[in-house]
Amino acid sequence: MKILDSIDSPEDLKKVKKENLSILASEIREEIISSISKNGGHLAPSLGVVDLTIAMHYVFNCPTDKIIWDVGHQSYAHKIITGRKCKFKTIRMYNGLSGFPSRFESEYDAFGVGHSSTSISAGLGFAVARDLRNENYKVIAVIGDGSMTSGLAFEGLQNAGHLKTDMIVILNDNEMFISQKVGAIAGYFAKLLTAGMARKVEEKIMKTVSRLHNFGSSFRKFVKRVKVMLFPGMLFEEMGFTYIGPVQGHDINNLIIILENLKDMKGPVLLHVITKKGKGYLPAEENPIKFHGIGKFNIVTGEPAKNERVTYAKVFSDSLIKLASSDKRILAITAAMPGGTGLDKFARKFPDRYFDVGIAEGHAVTFAAAMVAAGMKPVCAIYSTFMQRALDNIIHDVALQNLPVVFVLDRAGLVGEDGCTHHGAFDLSYLNYIPNVVIMAPCDENELQYMLKTALNSDKPCFIRYPKGPGLGVALDETSYVLPIGKSVILKEGKDICFLAIGNHVYTCLEAARLLAEKNVNAAVVNMRFVKPLDACVINEMLLKTKRFITIEENSLIGGFGETVKTFLYGSGAVVECIGLPDKFIEHGSLKILKKKYGFTCENIVKKALQIMLT
């Protein structure tokens, strides 16, 4: 019988003998690897934090104590320990467990998260509310080193240091963020610094020197400098935190001792823990970037499931490299997603023209804007859902100054198993109301090449949005040309009804038109290409032939493409049916399930068309 079989809650975990915790860690890793190989998910970061998760739940009393996770892909072991072991094989499946912490899923998930760098601010919110309500519980914010590149993390740190609120921040460092000097000596001093006697001695020294009016303040600063020279946490000490570490993150028993020592320390404390991404699974240890977020894979070989069709990200990357080869002003910017956006290949080809700014989307946008003002042609590639965090910068630093930055929004529309935090459901809406911008979406991977060249030759800020994953398998032209801005293309003429499609559902509409023809309904299909500026000429041309329209977009219906068309046709007597995402946060599940549920199938389009034909 496995030890894991007896674990259904943190209380069960506390009954396990300490000498058996490393065995439990191995069993949890086996469960994670087995499930993610079938469902896909964030494997390497989850494996790296297993030992730390066990230590935290061994010491703290959740759900009374609050563990706030940053970037939820660290939370898989947490889910297994907190009563979701039996459901873990359903993770990221439709109606199964979410791939991220969710307040709707478990009382142990104190705060939901899918994006990054929120844990310190959220943890401080819990801690301050606790004190105002005279309650008694611990608050622990766990943040990865990558998330510390975001300004939001530092906003939380400075506020927590200013308020001197009791809380613990655990920096899960798996990329040697601050120091590589980790070993027995560092671990020993960490235990010493968190022990009661050492803290009392330090406090007594500080209290004594504070009475020395002439040089007491200077001497206190000197003592602190000596401390941070020995332990690399000057930045956090200066922000008001007590810094502890760095400590080895895979020694569970040592972590338990340290956490026990520091859990009752006053004021904000930062524990710096060094972990290894992919710990316990060699392919993930050797290639943590590949296994950061991965689809189904073979456990024995570590190889992902094959997909013969080329991805949109690859077409974008190859096209950008080709264009950059003949124009030295073209450069690439991403926000900690070189692999996901396809820019890792560009980085190898043009290292001097590639910039990964970390998890700092707002900075990426303003950085790009200034580069345009200085005569360069930056292409800023950021996932649709992450671009939401840079909206202010888009408006004030790019659009207001009419600086022609090229923005490439990967993962636009439904993304599947990552769910509500990652669906690119709002970009058409949050960009549509901004003056000066051009918004376009290719119908296939070949058209993406044309749109990238078009954007780089435009004098306006341009946004290109495309879906996650493989393209449609169409042939790719060797050369591309510049499209006329705001001009669509009629793919099929028709007099009974007109489909106005944007992006990846143009071909869905073509198939629907074919099925309708079998029912003696003649449907026109227009590849709109541009949401902004809208091609008013082609819509008016279609209006002369039919008063029936269906729009289709993988975006919220509120403020999106369909609503724009409806507004344009208001008063014309036209009947407009819009297919898009409803006013809700879309759950996780396979793309096949979600597209069927929300009407992105040719069968549903046919059904809607036949209904309109009766009006």
C-alpha positions in Angstrom: 0.0 0.0 0.0 1.3 3.4 -0.9 1.6 6.1 1.7 -0.4 8.4 -0.7 -3.4 6.0 -0.5 -3.8 7.2 3.2 -3.7 10.9 2.4 -7.0 12.6 1.9 -6.3 15.8 3.8 -3.4 17.8 5.4 -4.4 16.2 8.7 -3.6 12.8 7.2 -0.3 14.1 6.1 0.7 15.2 9.6 0.4 11.5 10.7 3.1 10.4 8.3 6.5 9.9 10.0 9.1 12.4 8.9 11.4 9.7 7.6 8.7 8.6 5.2 7.9 12.0 3.7 10.5 11.6 0.9 8.8 8.4 -0.1 5.4 10.3 -0.2 7.0 13.0 -2.4 8.1 10.3 -4.9 4.5 8.9 -5.0 3.0 12.3 -5.5 5.4 12.9 -8.4 4.4 9.6 -9.9 0.8 10.6 -9.7 1.5 14.0 -11.3 3.6 12.5 -14.2 1.0 9.8 -14.9 -1.9 12.2 -15.1 -0.2 15.0 -17.0 1.1 12.5 -19.6 -2.6 11.8 -20.5 -4.1 15.3 -20.0 -1.2 17.7 -20.6 -0.4 20.4 -18.1 2.3 22.3 -16.3 4.7 19.4 -15.4 8.1 20.8 -14.6 7.1 23.5 -12.1 4.7 21.2 -10.4 7.4 18.5 -9.9 9.8 21.1 -8.5 7.6 22.2 -5.7 6.4 18.9 -4.3 8.8 18.8 -1.3 8.0 22.4 -0.4 4.3 21.7 -0.6 4.6 18.7 1.7 6.6 20.7 4.2 4.1 23.6 4.2 1.1 21.4 4.8 3.1 19.5 7.5 3.7 22.8 9.4 0.7 25.0 8.7 -3.0 24.3 9.4 -4.9 24.8 6.2 -7.6 25.8 5.4 -7.5 28.0 8.5 -4.0 29.1 7.5 -3.9 30.6 4.0 -1.5 29.4 1.4 -1.6 31.7 -1.6 -0.1 30.3 -4.8 1.4 32.4 -7.5 0.9 31.2 -11.0 -1.3 28.2 -10.3 0.8 25.6 -12.1 2.7 25.2 -8.9 -0.4 23.8 -7.1 -0.7 20.2 -8.4 0.8 18.6 -5.3 -1.3 21.0 -3.2 -4.5 19.7 -4.9 -3.5 16.1 -4.3 -2.8 16.6 -0.6 -6.0 18.7 0.0 -8.7 16.1 -0.8 -8.6 16.1 -4.6 -6.4 13.0 -5.1 -9.2 10.8 -6.4 -10.1 13.5 -9.0 -6.6 14.4 -10.0 -6.7 12.2 -13.1 -9.5 14.6 -14.4 -7.3 17.7 -14.1 -7.9 20.0 -17.1 -10.6 17.8 -18.4 -14.1 19.1 -19.0 -16.0 19.0 -15.7 -12.8 17.9 -14.0 -10.3 19.7 -11.8 -9.0 23.0 -12.9 -5.3 23.3 -13.8 -5.1 26.3 -11.4 -6.3 27.1 -7.8 -9.9 27.9 -7.7 -12.0 29.2 -4.8 -15.0 27.5 -6.4 -13.2 24.1 -6.3 -11.9 23.8 -2.7 -11.8 25.7 0.6 -8.0 25.0 0.5 -7.6 27.3 -2.5 -7.7 30.6 -0.6 -7.3 32.7 -3.7 -7.7 31.9 -7.4 -4.9 32.5 -9.8 -4.0 31.8 -13.4 -1.8 34.7 -14.3 1.3 35.6 -12.3 2.7 37.9 -9.6 -0.5 38.3 -7.6 0.4 36.2 -4.5 2.2 38.9 -2.4 -0.6 41.5 -2.9 -3.3 38.9 -2.2 -1.4 37.5 0.8 -1.1 41.0 2.2 -4.8 41.5 1.7 -5.6 38.4 3.8 -3.1 39.4 6.5 -4.4 43.0 6.9 -8.0 41.7 6.9 -7.1 39.1 9.5 -5.6 41.8 11.8 -8.6 44.1 11.4 -11.0 41.3 12.3 -8.8 40.2 15.2 -8.5 36.7 13.8 -5.6 34.4 14.2 -4.1 32.5 11.2 -0.9 32.5 9.1 -0.6 33.8 5.6 1.9 32.2 3.3 2.4 33.5 -0.3 4.4 31.2 -2.6 5.9 33.0 -5.6 8.2 31.7 -8.3 11.4 33.5 -9.3 10.0 34.2 -12.8 7.0 36.0 -11.2 9.4 38.3 -9.3 10.2 40.0 -12.7 6.7 41.6 -12.5 6.2 45.0 -11.1 3.1 43.8 -9.3 5.2 41.5 -7.1 7.4 44.5 -6.0 4.3 46.7 -5.4 3.1 44.0 -3.0 6.6 43.7 -1.4 7.0 47.4 -0.7 3.5 47.7 0.7 4.0 44.7 3.0 7.4 46.0 4.2 5.9 49.4 4.9 2.9 48.0 6.9 5.1 45.5 8.8 2.3 43.0 8.7 2.9 39.4 9.8 3.1 37.3 6.7 5.5 34.8 5.0 6.6 35.1 1.4 8.3 32.0 0.0 10.4 32.7 -3.0 10.5 29.4 -5.0 13.7 29.9 -6.9 14.3 27.4 -9.7 16.5 29.5 -12.0 19.1 30.7 -9.5 17.3 34.1 -9.3 19.6 35.5 -6.6 22.3 33.0 -5.5 23.9 29.7 -6.4 25.5 29.3 -3.0 23.2 26.7 -1.6 24.4 23.9 0.6 24.8 22.6 4.1 26.3 25.9 5.5 23.5 28.0 4.0 20.9 25.6 5.4 22.5 25.6 8.8 22.6 29.4 9.1 19.0 29.6 7.9 17.9 27.4 10.8 20.1 29.5 13.1 18.6 32.8 12.0 15.1 31.5 12.5 15.7 30.0 15.9 14.4 31.9 18.9 17.7 32.5 20.6 19.4 34.0 17.5 16.4 36.3 16.9 16.5 37.5 20.6 20.2 38.2 20.4 19.7 40.2 17.2 16.8 42.2 18.7 18.8 42.9 21.8 21.8 44.2 19.9 19.5 46.5 17.8 17.7 47.8 20.9 21.0 48.6 22.6 22.6 50.4 19.7 19.4 52.4 19.1 20.1 54.2 22.4 23.5 55.4 21.0 22.3 58.7 19.6 25.5 59.7 17.9 26.0 56.6 15.8 23.3 54.2 16.7 21.4 54.5 13.4 24.6 54.2 11.4 25.6 51.1 13.4 22.2 49.4 12.9 22.6 49.9 9.1 26.1 48.5 9.3 24.8 45.4 11.2 22.2 44.9 8.5 24.7 45.3 5.7 27.0 42.6 7.3 24.0 40.3 7.5 23.0 40.7 3.9 26.6 40.3 2.8 26.5 36.8 4.3 23.0 36.1 3.0 21.9 37.5 -0.4 18.7 39.3 0.5 19.7 42.9 0.7 16.9 44.0 -1.6 14.2 42.3 0.5 15.8 43.6 3.8 15.8 47.1 2.4 12.1 46.7 1.6 11.3 45.8 5.2 11.4 42.0 5.1 13.4 39.7 7.2 15.3 37.6 4.7 16.0 33.9 5.3 18.0 31.8 2.9 18.8 30.5 0.5 17.9 27.0 1.6 17.7 23.7 -0.3 14.1 23.1 -1.4 14.2 19.4 -1.6 15.2 18.6 1.9 11.7 18.2 3.4 12.8 17.7 7.1 15.1 20.7 7.0 12.2 22.8 5.4 9.9 21.7 8.2 12.4 22.8 10.9 12.8 26.2 9.2 9.1 26.8 8.7 8.4 25.8 12.3 10.9 28.3 13.4 9.8 31.2 11.3 6.0 30.8 11.4 5.7 32.9 14.6 8.2 35.6 13.6 6.9 39.1 13.6 6.6 41.3 10.6 7.0 40.2 6.9 9.4 37.4 6.3 10.8 36.2 3.0 12.1 32.6 2.8 14.3 32.0 -0.2 14.0 28.3 -1.3 16.1 26.8 -4.2 14.3 24.1 -6.1 14.8 22.2 -9.4 12.2 22.3 -12.1 11.1 18.8 -13.2 12.5 17.2 -10.0 12.2 13.4 -10.1 11.5 13.1 -13.9 14.7 13.2 -15.9 13.3 14.4 -19.2 11.7 17.4 -17.4 14.9 18.0 -15.4 16.9 18.1 -18.6 14.5 20.3 -20.5 12.3 22.2 -18.0 11.2 24.7 -20.7 9.8 22.0 -22.9 8.0 20.5 -19.9 6.8 23.8 -18.4 3.5 23.4 -20.1 3.1 20.3 -22.3 0.4 18.3 -24.0 0.1 14.6 -23.8 3.5 12.8 -23.8 5.1 9.4 -23.6 6.3 8.8 -20.1 9.1 6.5 -21.1 10.6 8.7 -23.9 9.3 12.1 -22.7 8.3 12.9 -26.3 5.0 14.8 -26.9 2.2 13.4 -29.0 2.9 14.1 -32.7 1.0 16.7 -34.7 1.7 16.8 -38.4 0.3 20.3 -39.0 2.5 23.3 -38.5 1.5 25.6 -35.7 0.6 29.3 -36.0 3.5 30.1 -33.7 6.0 28.5 -36.0 4.6 30.2 -39.1 4.8 33.5 -37.2 8.4 32.8 -36.1 9.6 31.8 -39.6 7.8 34.7 -41.2 9.3 37.2 -38.8 12.8 35.8 -39.3 12.5 36.0 -43.0 11.3 39.7 -42.8 14.0 40.6 -40.2 16.7 39.1 -42.5 16.1 42.0 -44.9 15.3 44.7 -42.5 17.6 45.4 -39.5 15.1 47.6 -37.9 12.8 44.6 -37.1 13.2 43.2 -33.6 11.2 40.9 -31.3 9.9 41.4 -27.8 8.2 38.9 -25.5 7.2 38.7 -21.9 8.7 35.4 -20.6 7.1 33.3 -23.3 9.8 32.7 -25.9 8.8 29.1 -26.6 5.1 29.6 -26.5 5.2 32.5 -29.0 7.8 30.8 -31.2 10.4 33.6 -30.6 13.0 31.2 -29.3 14.1 30.5 -32.8 14.3 34.3 -33.6 16.4 34.7 -30.4 18.9 32.2 -31.7 19.0 33.8 -35.2 19.1 37.5 -34.0 20.2 37.5 -30.3 20.9 41.3 -30.4 17.4 42.0 -31.7 15.5 39.8 -29.3 14.3 41.0 -25.9 12.6 38.9 -23.2 11.5 41.4 -20.6 10.2 38.8 -18.1 6.6 38.8 -16.8 6.2 42.5 -17.4 3.6 43.0 -20.2 3.1 46.7 -19.5 6.8 47.4 -19.7 7.0 45.4 -22.9 4.4 47.6 -24.5 6.0 50.9 -23.5 9.5 49.6 -24.3 8.2 48.8 -27.8 6.6 52.1 -28.2 9.8 54.0 -27.4 11.7 51.8 -29.9 9.3 52.8 -32.6 9.7 56.5 -31.7 13.5 55.9 -32.0 13.2 54.5 -35.5 12.9 50.7 -34.9 10.2 48.2 -35.9 9.4 46.1 -32.8 7.1 43.1 -33.0 5.7 42.4 -29.5 4.4 38.8 -29.1 2.2 38.2 -26.0 -0.6 35.8 -25.3 -4.1 37.4 -25.7 -5.0 36.8 -22.0 -1.7 38.3 -20.8 -2.0 41.4 -22.9 -5.0 42.4 -20.8 -2.5 43.5 -18.1 -1.0 46.1 -20.5 -4.2 47.9 -21.6 -3.2 51.2 -20.0 0.1 51.2 -21.8 -1.5 50.3 -25.1 -3.9 53.3 -24.8 -1.5 55.9 -23.5 1.9 54.9 -24.8 1.1 53.4 -28.2 -2.4 54.4 -29.5 -2.5 58.0 -28.2 0.9 58.7 -29.8 0.0 56.7 -33.0 3.2 54.7 -32.8 3.1 51.7 -35.2 4.0 48.9 -32.9 3.1 45.4 -34.2 1.4 43.3 -31.6 1.0 39.5 -32.1 -1.6 38.0 -29.9 -1.1 34.2 -29.6 -3.7 32.0 -27.9 -6.6 34.2 -29.0 -10.1 32.7 -28.6 -10.6 29.4 -26.8 -7.4 27.7 -25.6 -9.0 24.5 -24.2 -7.7 22.8 -21.0 -6.1 25.9 -19.4 -9.6 27.3 -19.0 -11.1 30.6 -17.9 -7.8 32.3 -16.9 -6.2 31.7 -20.2 -8.9 31.8 -22.9 -8.3 34.8 -25.2 -11.9 35.8 -25.0 -11.7 39.6 -24.7 -9.0 41.0 -27.0 -11.3 42.1 -29.8 -13.5 43.8 -27.2 -10.8 45.6 -25.2 -9.0 46.7 -28.3 -12.0 47.6 -30.4 -12.8 50.9 -28.6 -9.2 52.3 -28.8 -8.6 54.9 -31.6 -5.9 54.6 -34.1 -5.4 50.9 -33.9 -5.8 48.2 -36.6 -7.1 44.8 -35.6 -6.8 41.8 -37.9 -7.2 38.0 -37.7 -6.0 35.5 -40.3 -8.3 32.8 -41.6 -5.3 30.4 -41.8 -1.6 30.2 -41.2 -0.8 31.3 -44.8 -2.7 34.5 -44.3 -0.8 35.1 -41.1 2.3 35.7 -43.2 0.5 38.4 -45.2 -0.8 40.1 -42.1 2.6 40.2 -40.4 4.1 41.9 -43.5 1.1 44.2 -43.7 1.5 45.3 -40.0 5.2 45.9 -40.4 4.5 48.2 -43.3 1.6 50.1 -41.6 1.8 53.6 -40.1 -0.6 52.6 -37.3 -0.5 50.3 -34.2 -1.5 46.8 -35.5 -2.8 43.8 -33.6 -2.8 40.3 -35.2 -4.7 37.7 -33.2 -4.6 34.0 -33.9 -5.5 30.8 -32.1 -3.4 28.3 -30.1 -1.9 25.3 -31.7 -1.7 23.9 -35.3 -3.0 25.7 -38.3 -5.3 24.2 -40.9 -2.6 22.5 -43.0 -2.9 24.9 -45.9 0.1 25.4 -48.3 2.4 28.3 -47.4 3.3 30.8 -50.1 7.1 31.4 -50.5 6.5 35.2 -50.7 3.9 37.4 -49.1 2.5 40.8 -50.0 1.0 43.7 -48.1 -2.8 43.6 -47.7 -4.9 46.7 -48.1 -5.8 47.8 -44.6 -9.5 47.3 -43.8 -10.3 45.3 -46.9 -12.0 41.9 -46.7 -12.4 39.2 -49.4 -15.6 37.6 -50.7 -14.8 33.8 -50.8 -18.3 32.7 -52.0 -21.2 34.7 -53.4 -24.7 34.1 -52.2 -28.1 35.8 -52.2 -30.0 34.1 -49.3 -27.8 34.8 -46.4 -24.3 36.1 -45.7 -21.7 34.8 -43.3 -19.3 37.5 -42.1 -16.4 35.5 -40.5 -13.2 36.7 -38.7 -10.2 34.5 -38.0 -10.2 30.8 -37.6 -13.8 30.2 -38.4 -13.8 31.3 -42.0 -13.4 27.7 -43.2 -16.1 26.6 -40.8 -18.5 29.0 -42.6 -17.4 27.7 -46.0 -18.3 24.2 -44.9 -21.6 25.4 -43.5 -22.3 27.1 -46.8 -21.6 23.8 -48.6 -24.1 22.0 -46.4 -26.7 24.7 -46.9 -26.3 24.4 -50.7 -27.5 20.8 -50.3 -30.7 22.3 -48.8 -31.0 24.8 -51.6 -29.9 27.7 -49.5 -27.3 30.0 -51.3 -25.0 31.4 -48.6 -22.3 34.0 -49.2 -19.0 33.8 -47.2 -16.8 36.8 -46.5 -13.4 36.6 -44.9 -13.5 39.9 -43.1 -9.8 39.9 -42.2 -10.1 43.2 -40.3 -12.2 44.0 -37.2 -10.9 47.5 -37.3 -11.3 49.3 -39.6 -14.4 47.5 -40.6 -14.9 46.9 -44.3 -18.1 49.0 -44.7 -18.0 48.7 -48.5 -18.3 44.9 -48.6 -21.1 44.8 -46.0 -23.1 47.3 -48.0 -22.4 45.3 -51.1 -23.8 42.2 -49.3 -26.7 44.2 -48.0 -27.9 44.8 -51.6 -28.1 41.0 -52.1 -29.5 39.8 -48.7 -30.9 41.2 -45.4 -29.7 38.2 -43.5 -26.3 38.0 -41.8 -24.5 35.7 -39.4 -21.2 36.9 -37.8 -18.8 34.4 -36.1 -15.9 35.2 -33.8 -14.1 33.4 -31.0 -14.4 36.4 -28.7 -16.9 37.8 -26.2 -20.1 38.9 -28.0 -20.0 42.1 -25.9 -18.0 44.7 -27.6 -16.7 42.3 -30.3 -16.8 41.9 -34.0 -20.5 40.9 -34.2 -21.6 43.9 -32.1 -19.7 46.2 -34.4 -21.5 44.8 -37.4 -24.8 45.0 -35.7 -24.2 48.7 -34.9 -23.2 49.4 -38.5 -26.3 47.7 -39.9 -28.7 49.3 -37.3 -31.7 50.8 -39.2 -30.9 49.0 -42.4 -33.6 46.3 -41.9 -31.1 43.6 -41.8 -31.4 40.6 -39.5 -28.0 39.9 -37.8 -27.3 36.8 -35.7 -24.0 36.7 -33.8 -22.1 33.6 -32.9 -19.5 34.2 -30.2 -18.7 33.7 -26.5 -21.4 34.5 -24.0 -21.1 36.9 -21.1 -19.4 34.5 -18.7 -16.0 33.1 -17.9 -15.6 30.0 -20.1 -14.7 26.7 -18.3 -11.8 24.4 -19.1 -12.2 21.4 -21.4 -11.0 20.2 -24.8 -11.4 22.5 -27.8 -13.7 20.0 -29.4 -16.1 20.0 -26.4 -16.0 23.8 -25.9 -16.5 24.6 -29.6 -19.5 22.4 -29.8 -21.0 23.8 -26.6 -20.6 27.4 -27.7 -21.7 26.9 -31.2 -18.5 27.1 -33.2 -19.4 24.2 -35.5 -20.7 24.2 -39.1 -23.8 22.2 -37.9 -24.7 25.0 -35.5 -24.1 27.7 -38.2 -26.4 25.7 -40.6 -29.1 25.5 -37.8 -28.9 29.3 -37.2 -29.0 30.0 -40.9 -32.2 27.9 -41.4 -33.8 29.6 -38.5 -33.1 33.1 -40.0 -34.4 32.0 -43.3 -37.8 31.6 -41.7 -37.9 35.3 -40.6 
